[in-house]
Amino acid sequence: MHLSLPIPPSLSHTPLTISLLSLTHRHALLHMSGSIAYIPSLSLLSLWLFAHVIYTQEA
């Protein structure tokens, strides 16, 4: 599954953003075997993506 969302230029290359995404992605992959532990990370990522969609629509 590949998501292509318009991310604001000021945030698209922020090291914190990149590390947050890679950490969340890695965490989700580690727990994809059925563990409940990856749900908070996925919901956090979903909220983050949703915030970016709202931000770009209002910009």
N, C-alpha and C positions, 0 to 999 in steps of 0.2 A: 504494500500500500504506500503510495507516494502522495504526499500533500504538497501542493504548490500554492502557498498563500503570499500575497503581497505584504512584505514586511517593511516597515518604515526604514529608510536608509540609515537613519541615525542609530537604529537598534540592530540592524541586520548583521553587523560585523563586530558587535560588542563581545569581548572575550567572555564576560559573565553569561551572556545569552547563549553563546556557543557551548560553553562548558555545562550550563544548566540543561540544554537540550541533549547533549551527549550523555550526561550522567543519568538523566531521566530515561533516555532510550535504552541505555545499558542496564539500568535497574529493571526496566520492564522486560527486557530479554532474559535476564537472569531468573525472573520469577514467572515466566510465561508458562511454566510447567503445571500451573493450576494453583499456585500459592496465592493467598489473598493479599499478600504484601505489596503487590505491584499496583493495586487499585488506587491508593492515594497519589502515587506518582502520575498515573495516567490521567486522573481527574484534574490534578494540578496542571498538567500539560494541556489538557483540554480547555481549562479556564484561561491559560496563558494565550493559546491560539485564538480563542474567542475574543479576548481583549484586543488582540492585534487586528482582528477582522473589524470590530467596532471602531477602533482607532483609525484604520485606513478609510473606512466609509465616511467618517466625520471629517477627515482631513481635507 
